[in-house]
Amino acid sequence: MVGEFGWRTRAGRVWVHCDPPSVSLPEQGWKIHVSARPATLPETLRVVVPLLVRRGCAFKVVNGREALAELNAPDDRVSSVGKAITAYPSPDLFRELAVELAEALRGFAAPVVRSDRRVHPEAPVYYRYGPFAARYRVSLNGQPELVVTGPDGEEYPGAAGRFFDCPPWERDPLSADQGPPPDADEVTPVGKGAPVGDGDPGVVLGGRWRLREGVRNSSRGRIFRGRDVVTGREVVVKEARAYIGGETADSDCRANLRSERRVLAALDGVTGVPQVLDHFRHGEDEFLVLSSMGRRNLADDVATSGIYPDRPGERDLSVLARELLVLLDAVHERGVVVRDLSPKNVVLDEAGGCHLIDFELARLDGRQRPGYSRGYCSPEQLRGEPGTVADDHFAVGMTLFYAATGIDPVMIHRDALRDAEQSLAVLARAFPDGGPTLARIPGLVSADPAERIAAVGALRAGDSGRFTGWSHHPAEVDTGTVARVLTHTLAQTVRHGKELLTSDSPSGPLRLDVWQGAAGLGTELLHHLTDGTAQALAADLARNTAEHPLLNAYPQGLAFGRTGIAVFLAAAGRRLDDDDLRGAARRAAPPDPGLLARVEYSDYAQGLAGIGAGHLMLAELTGDGAHLAVAAECARRIADGECLTSADDTADPTNGIVIGLGHAHGRAGLGAFLLAYHTVTGDRRAEAAAHVQYAVLCERLPQVLAAAARPSARPMCASWCQGLSGIGTSLLRAAALGDDRCLRLAQDAAETSLLMAPRMGIVTQCCGMAGVGELLVDLGAATGQNTWFGEAERVLGLMLDRCGGEPDTPAEFPDNSLRGGSGGWATGSAGILTLLRRVRDHGGAGPWTFGQWTAA
């Protein structure tokens, strides 16, 4: 339509951009959003596009109904919902165009754009101040963030949020009073007239329900905790937003809310399920008020208080199983199938009794709403079949898996049975000796619903039976397995790297940092240059990084900033013999100690310790001793205590974690850098400062190890970033200089991490099992004992249990989402590739620590 008028169009996966000829847009201003549903998109375009073309206003439009359905999905970002068209008017055109669009679209029904203010209550036309051309700053965590710029150069968040927001230097062009802009996501209570904020304790809905705090805010709606102003009873208020996940009230999120009301009416009088107290509408959105079942669900309970052992005690897995089944039996007797039983929907009261919440997907009288909780739903439910009690029994099995292990089931496949089979392999590794209740979990998650019912019958009768061994045996890992998996993971990492360079991502530009961006992935590829595809991609990543306009916007840190990026560029310049990349590395991290004045923190991930370690690597890679001056200033400031620590190292390690002792944000990282600097320069002051760090580590670590061995310990206690693996790796540096106590404690950290590894749900370097594997490889290399390399292979077996595909040729290692793969070094396949390479080689270039990187 626009091409015949000489307009330029650019089509991507999500958006089609339309620009008039000879029109130059300002960088930012008041933009207009037009909301639509997939069904109304063609008619909306028929009305809006000619108007915008006639006005000569640049715009973008969603690329089809499927793309709009994704934006309007219940689980998408709140800020994305409804935005079918975005117009970029000039300041003098804005008011007139906004009013004209609103008049043309009066009566069109569409989702509310929560990030904006509405032009007219009867038209799906909205506006907010934001960037027309993308401008970014980069956070301390390496995340590019959209910004707008004020008249004095001040930066203000530019991305759409959950609510309308106006920069302080602007005035709302359509507001009569020009006062502070109200929450565009407002809900006016019946008879009150006061807007509802995100849990404003002064707001009363329906003349009775006082909101106390927000629990959740998602595209589908908000959930609040509140109190009945008449009785004082605690309540839960659920909101269902119109046109999210469907076209009408019979198909969108409101249908889920109505279904829950219908089901709960059938369950009236059943102990352990909520009571419906009110159901009302505001505008086109609906609210359901329920009695509160409590504030602690099973997911939070296990995360904070630990797992449920399969033995008699205060937290007894068999007691939990019986409590769940008693409650389920009562629900099933009323003809209801829950279809969404999972740890987040099991609420525990102060006495430990079980309650069930969230019946939106439940089946009653032949009717059910579509949906499932991944990892906890049965194969039949995943296929969309009519619900049966066997679906709930499968969910009981997976919920008990979570209670016993503290981690979610495997959920990387689109096949619930394959996920269940691999989850059972995880269970077998975590509890090789089994247990009476654990022994029933295979029956509960069987492919045969009759076996599930039989397992439930045995648990209900208290007949847990005798454990006779696991039938699901984890795969063994040997040298051949490592080689095959490495080859496959290299191919996957290359695929992810290409996607990183070419993706049309609505979330922002290419990330450059080590942790999740081009530098981390590209650095690992430099160890695989015999593979021509990997070499070409490493070169492309390096050149794109060197020329990227955001490079200088990154902070100085190692993990998330320019220092780590510079190490990648220097390494690429060295391995690819490219002087341009060497020059880019020097520009990214100049050897100038004066630049450190703005660095506030001392830690390894973001602060001085990591920056100093990075400049030691740069000196090693480039031969330029000037980088040692930066490392020297980092060491001096840490030794003098001139900078802030990013985490407390005095916390009680009840769950096995003291972040202030860890490698990323604590003493282990400080000690590792100071000792490395002493090793290179012989600086005695740095050596003394390192001994201070290690003295505290050695004093505190036995307490942490004891806590990590308890059932209340969290899996994160074994991680590299916050836990024992990173601490152990640092202790090995001190042990290399003859400190036998540090060696013994590093071995203790490794052994405790090995015990915890089967309970780690994440497989990656940061927060996951790969970090444990790195410590084991380091111990093998430090001691010359091959048993540690064997233990590293065992950890690889644990990782394979949680990945997609077959054990010897995995389709994908899951990233930290658990549901799919990505290429980042800390949270994706590139870091796993590092571990595979080092297990194969029994050592070699290690992950982002001085003295090992250039060993390959």
WORASUL-V414963 format. One record per pair of residues at least 6 apart in sequence whose ideal C-beta (glycine too) atoms are under 7 Angstrom apart, sorted by the first residue. I is the first residue (numbers start at 1). J is the second residue. Records with the same first field share a line. If there is no record, write none. Layout:
I->J / J
This chain:
1->49
2->9 / 18 / 53
3->9
5->53
6->21
7->18 / 19 / 20 / 21
8->19
9->16 / 17 / 18
10->17
11->63
12->63 / 504
13->63 / 504
14->62 / 63 / 67 / 504 / 506
15->60 / 62 / 63
16->60 / 61 / 63
17->60
18->58 / 59 / 60 / 61
19->58
20->56 / 58
23->56 / 58
25->58 / 88 / 132 / 133
26->132
27->131 / 132 / 133 / 135
28->130 / 131 / 132 / 148
29->91 / 129 / 132
30->94 / 127 / 129 / 173
31->86 / 87 / 88 / 127 / 128 / 130 / 132
32->87 / 89 / 97 / 98 / 101 / 125 / 127
33->83 / 85 / 86 / 113 / 116 / 126 / 127
34->44 / 48 / 84 / 85 / 101 / 105 / 124 / 125
35->82 / 83 / 84 / 110 / 111 / 113 / 124 / 126
36->44 / 68 / 84 / 110 / 124
37->72 / 110 / 243 / 247
38->65 / 68 / 69
39->247
40->108 / 110
41->65 / 68 / 84
44->84 / 108
45->61
47->104 / 105
48->85 / 101
51->100 / 101 / 104
52->59 / 87
55->93 / 97
57->87 / 88 / 89 / 93 / 97
58->88
59->85 / 86 / 87 / 88
60->86
61->84 / 85
62->68 / 71 / 84
68->84
70->76
71->80 / 81 / 83
72->81 / 82 / 111 / 243 / 244
73->219 / 245
74->219 / 220 / 244 / 245 / 253
75->218 / 219
76->219
77->219
78->114 / 162 / 217 / 218 / 219
79->115 / 160 / 161 / 162
81->111 / 113 / 114 / 219 / 244
82->110 / 111 / 112 / 113
83->113
87->97
88->132
89->97
94->173
95->173 / 174
98->119 / 125 / 127 / 174
99->119
101->125
102->119 / 120 / 123 / 125
105->123 / 124 / 125
106->120 / 122 / 123
107->122
108->123 / 124
109->243
110->124 / 243
111->241 / 242 / 243 / 244
112->241
113->126
114->162 / 163 / 184 / 185
115->128 / 160 / 161 / 162 / 163 / 164
116->126 / 127 / 128 / 164 / 184
117->126 / 127 / 128 / 164 / 181 / 184
118->126 / 184
119->125 / 126 / 127 / 174
127->174
128->160 / 164
129->148 / 166 / 167 / 170
130->148 / 158 / 160
131->146 / 148 / 158
134->146
135->146 / 147 / 158
136->144 / 145 / 146 / 147 / 508 / 509 / 550 / 553
137->145 / 147 / 155 / 553
138->144 / 550 / 553 / 554 / 555
139->145
140->555 / 560 / 606
141->560
142->511 / 513 / 515 / 516 / 517 / 554 / 560 / 561
144->508 / 509 / 511 / 550
145->157 / 159
146->158 / 159
147->155 / 156 / 157 / 158
148->156 / 158 / 167
149->155
150->156 / 167 / 169
151->169
156->167
162->185 / 217
163->183 / 184 / 185
164->181 / 183 / 184
166->172 / 181
171->178
172->178 / 181
175->181
182->195
183->195 / 197
186->195 / 196
187->196 / 282
188->195 / 282
189->196 / 203 / 204 / 205 / 206
190->206 / 207
191->207
192->204 / 207
194->203
196->203 / 205 / 211
198->214 / 217
199->211 / 212 / 213 / 214 / 224
200->211
201->211 / 212
203->210 / 211
204->210 / 229
205->211 / 237 / 287
206->278 / 280
208->228 / 229 / 230
209->226 / 228 / 235 / 237 / 278 / 289
210->226 / 227 / 229
211->224 / 226 / 237
212->225 / 226 / 227
213->224 / 225
214->222 / 224
215->223 / 224 / 225
216->222 / 223
219->244
220->240 / 241 / 244 / 245 / 253
221->238 / 239 / 240 / 241 / 253
222->239
223->236 / 238
224->237
225->234 / 236 / 292
226->235 / 237
227->233 / 234 / 235
228->235
233->291
234->292
235->277 / 289 / 290 / 291 / 292
236->290 / 292
237->287 / 289
238->257 / 287 / 288 / 290
239->285 / 287
240->253 / 254 / 256 / 257 / 285 / 286
241->253 / 285
242->252 / 254 / 284 / 285
243->252
244->252 / 253
245->252 / 253
246->252 / 255
249->255
254->286
255->369
256->360 / 369
257->286 / 288 / 360
259->360 / 369
260->288 / 359 / 360
261->276 / 279 / 288
262->364
263->336 / 359 / 362 / 364
264->273 / 274 / 276 / 359
265->276
266->334 / 335 / 336 / 364
267->273 / 331 / 334 / 336
268->275
270->330 / 331 / 334
272->327 / 354 / 355 / 356
273->331 / 355 / 356
274->290 / 291 / 293 / 357
275->290 / 291
276->288 / 290
277->289 / 290 / 291
278->289
279->288
280->287
293->347 / 355 / 357
294->347 / 348 / 349 / 355
296->347 / 348
297->343 / 344 / 346 / 347
298->343 / 346 / 348 / 403
299->343 / 344
301->348
302->343 / 402 / 403 / 406
303->714
305->712
306->315 / 710 / 711 / 712 / 713
307->403 / 404 / 405 / 406 / 711
308->315 / 316 / 317 / 320 / 403 / 404
309->315 / 317 / 711
310->317 / 318 / 404 / 435 / 436 / 437 / 438
311->435
317->400 / 403 / 404 / 437
318->436 / 437 / 464
320->403
321->400 / 437 / 459
322->459
323->353 / 354
324->346 / 354 / 396
325->396 / 456 / 459 / 460
327->354 / 356
328->392 / 396
331->338 / 356
332->389
335->364 / 365
336->362 / 364
337->362 / 363 / 387 / 388 / 389 / 391 / 392
338->356 / 359 / 362 / 392
339->361 / 362 / 363 / 368 / 381 / 387 / 391
340->358 / 361 / 373
341->356 / 376 / 392 / 395 / 396 / 399
342->373 / 376 / 395 / 399
343->399 / 402
345->356 / 357 / 358
346->354 / 356 / 399
347->355 / 357
348->354
349->355
360->369
361->368 / 369 / 371
362->368
363->386 / 387
368->387
370->384
372->381 / 382
374->411 / 819
375->398 / 408 / 409 / 411 / 419
376->395 / 398 / 399 / 409
377->395 / 416
378->390 / 391 / 394 / 416
379->416 / 417 / 447
380->391
381->387 / 391
382->416
388->449
390->449 / 452 / 453
393->444 / 452 / 453 / 456
394->444 / 445 / 452
396->444
397->441 / 444 / 445
398->409 / 445
400->437 / 441
401->409 / 423 / 427 / 441
402->408
404->438
405->427 / 430 / 759
406->715 / 759
407->715 / 759 / 760 / 761
408->761 / 818
409->419 / 423
410->419 / 422 / 423 / 426 / 802
411->419 / 818 / 819
412->803 / 804 / 812 / 814 / 818 / 819 / 820
413->419 / 804
417->447
420->445
421->472
422->801 / 802
424->442 / 472
425->472 / 474 / 801
426->758 / 801 / 802
427->438 / 441
428->470 / 472 / 473 / 474
429->474 / 758 / 798 / 801
430->758 / 759
431->438
434->467 / 470
435->467
436->464 / 465 / 467
437->464
439->464 / 465 / 467
440->455 / 458 / 459 / 464
442->471 / 472
443->451 / 452 / 454 / 455
444->452 / 455 / 456
446->452
458->464 / 465
474->797 / 801
475->797 / 800 / 807
476->797
477->793 / 794 / 796 / 797
481->808
482->793 / 796 / 836 / 839 / 840
483->840
484->808 / 809
485->808 / 810 / 836
486->836 / 837 / 840
488->809 / 810
489->813 / 829 / 832 / 833 / 836
490->528 / 531 / 534 / 833
492->812 / 821 / 829
493->521 / 823 / 829 / 830 / 833
494->533 / 534 / 537
496->822 / 823 / 828 / 829
497->521 / 525 / 537 / 541 / 823
498->537
500->510 / 518 / 521 / 823
501->510 / 540 / 541 / 544
509->550
510->518 / 544 / 548
511->517 / 518
512->518 / 519 / 545 / 548 / 550 / 551 / 554 / 565
513->519 / 554 / 559 / 560 / 561 / 564 / 565
514->520 / 558 / 559 / 564 / 825 / 848
515->559 / 560 / 766 / 824 / 825 / 826
516->824 / 826 / 827
517->824
518->541 / 544 / 545
519->545 / 564 / 565 / 568
520->824 / 825 / 826 / 830
521->541 / 823 / 824 / 825 / 830
522->538 / 541 / 542 / 568 / 572
523->568 / 571
524->825 / 830 / 833 / 834
525->534 / 537 / 538
526->538 / 571 / 572 / 575
527->837 / 845 / 856
528->534
529->535 / 575
538->572
539->576
542->568 / 569 / 572 / 581
545->551 / 565 / 568 / 569
546->569 / 580 / 581 / 584
551->565 / 588
554->561 / 562 / 565
555->561 / 606
556->562 / 563 / 595 / 599 / 611
557->563 / 605 / 606 / 607 / 610 / 611
558->564 / 604 / 605 / 610 / 611 / 613 / 614 / 848
559->605 / 606 / 610
560->605 / 606
562->588 / 589
563->589 / 610 / 611 / 614 / 615
564->614
565->588
566->585 / 588 / 589 / 614 / 618
567->614 / 617 / 618 / 621
569->581 / 584 / 585 / 588
570->582 / 585 / 618 / 621 / 622
571->621
572->578 / 581
573->579 / 581 / 582 / 585
574->621
582->622
589->614 / 615 / 618
591->615 / 624 / 626 / 627 / 629 / 630
593->629 / 630 / 633
596->608 / 630 / 633 / 634
599->607 / 608 / 611 / 643
600->643 / 644
601->607 / 643 / 644 / 646
602->608 / 609 / 638 / 643 / 644 / 645 / 670
603->609 / 610 / 646 / 664 / 665 / 666 / 669
604->610 / 613 / 663 / 664 / 669 / 672 / 673
605->664 / 665
606->646
607->643 / 646
608->634 / 637 / 638 / 643
609->634 / 638 / 669 / 670 / 673
611->634
612->630 / 631 / 634 / 635 / 673 / 677
613->673 / 676 / 849 / 850
615->627 / 630 / 631
616->631 / 676 / 677 / 680 / 850
617->850 / 853
618->627
619->625 / 627 / 628
620->850 / 854
621->854
628->681
631->677
635->674 / 677 / 683 / 686
637->643
638->670 / 674 / 689
639->685 / 686 / 689
645->660
646->665
647->659 / 660 / 665 / 666
648->660
649->658 / 660 / 661 / 666 / 667 / 696
651->658 / 660
653->703 / 704 / 707
654->707 / 712
655->707 / 712 / 713 / 714 / 717
656->704 / 707 / 708 / 713 / 714 / 717
657->714 / 716 / 717 / 722 / 723
658->700 / 704
659->665 / 666 / 722
660->666 / 667
661->667 / 668 / 697 / 700 / 704 / 727
662->668 / 721 / 722 / 723 / 726 / 727
663->669 / 672 / 720 / 721 / 726 / 727 / 729 / 730
664->721 / 722 / 726
667->693 / 696 / 697
668->697 / 726 / 727 / 730
669->730
670->693
671->690 / 693 / 694 / 697 / 730 / 734
672->730 / 733 / 849
674->686 / 689 / 690 / 693
675->690 / 733 / 734
676->850 / 851
677->683 / 686
678->686 / 687 / 690
694->734 / 742
697->727 / 731
698->741 / 742 / 745
701->727 / 745
705->748 / 752
707->713
708->717 / 724 / 752 / 756
709->752 / 755
713->756
715->756 / 759 / 760 / 761
716->722 / 723 / 767
717->723 / 724 / 756
718->724 / 725 / 753 / 756 / 757 / 760 / 772
719->725 / 767 / 768 / 771
720->726 / 765 / 766 / 771 / 774
721->766 / 767
724->749 / 752 / 753
725->753 / 771 / 772 / 774 / 775
726->771
727->749
728->746 / 749 / 750 / 775
729->774 / 775 / 778
731->742 / 745 / 746 / 749
732->746 / 778 / 779 / 782
734->742
735->742 / 743 / 746 / 782
736->782
746->779
747->779
750->775 / 776 / 779
753->772 / 775
754->791
757->769 / 772 / 795 / 798
758->798
760->768 / 769
761->818
762->768 / 816
763->769 / 770 / 799 / 802 / 803 / 813 / 814 / 832
764->770 / 815 / 816 / 826 / 827 / 828 / 831 / 832
765->771 / 825 / 826 / 831 / 847
766->826 / 827
767->816
769->795 / 798 / 799
770->799 / 831 / 832 / 835
772->795
773->792 / 795 / 796 / 835 / 839
774->835 / 846 / 847
776->788 / 791 / 792 / 795
777->789 / 792 / 838 / 839 / 843
778->846
779->788
780->786 / 788 / 789 / 792 / 842
781->842 / 843
789->839 / 842
792->839
793->839
796->839
799->813
800->807 / 810
802->814
803->810 / 812 / 813 / 814
804->810 / 811 / 812
805->811 / 812
812->820 / 821
813->821 / 829 / 832
814->820 / 821
815->821 / 822 / 827 / 828
816->827
821->828 / 829
822->828
823->829 / 830
824->830
825->831
834->847
837->844
838->844 / 846
844->855 / 856
845->852 / 853 / 854 / 855 / 856
846->852 / 853
